[in-house]
Amino acid sequence: MSRAASPSDLVAAARAAGIADARVLAAISATPRAGFVPAHYVTDAYRDEPIPIRQAQEAVGLHPAAAHRPG
C-alpha cells in the first residue's frame, strides 16, 4: 500500500513542472484539496493526477492546470 500524498508532494511536482512563482506554490500548498474530492480519494488528493469527482467530471492534475496559466 502506498502512502498518502501530501501538499509538499504536490509542490514538488509543481516545481518539477517548472512552476517557480512563490505565490502559486504557496497556493498549491495551502489549498485543502482533500476537502474537494470524494472520501475514497482523500489519500490521492495531493497526487499530480486527475481524480474523478462526480457526473463524469474530474479534478485535473497539476500539469494540465499549469499548462493553461498565462504568460
Secondary structure as the mmCIF struct_conf table of DSSP 4:
data_model
#
loop_
_struct_conf.conf_type_id
_struct_conf.id
_struct_conf.beg_label_comp_id
_struct_conf.beg_label_asym_id
_struct_conf.beg_label_seq_id
_struct_conf.end_label_comp_id
_struct_conf.end_label_asym_id
_struct_conf.end_label_seq_id
HELX_LH_PP_P HELX_LH_PP_P1 SER A 2 ALA A 5
HELX_RH_AL_P HELX_RH_AL_P1 PRO A 7 ALA A 16
TURN_TY1_P TURN_TY1_P1 ALA A 17 GLY A 18
HELX_RH_AL_P HELX_RH_AL_P2 ALA A 22 ALA A 30
HELX_RH_3T_P HELX_RH_3T_P1 ARG A 33 PHE A 36
BEND BEND1 VAL A 37 VAL A 37
HELX_RH_3T_P HELX_RH_3T_P2 ALA A 39 ASP A 44
TURN_TY1_P TURN_TY1_P2 ALA A 45 TYR A 46
BEND BEND2 ARG A 47 GLU A 49
STRN STRN1 ILE A 51 PRO A 52
BEND BEND3 ARG A 54 ARG A 54
TURN_TY1_P TURN_TY1_P3 GLN A 55 ALA A 56
STRN STRN2 GLU A 58 ALA A 59
HELX_RH_AL_P HELX_RH_AL_P3 LEU A 62 ALA A 67
TURN_TY1_P TURN_TY1_P4 HIS A 68 HIS A 68
#
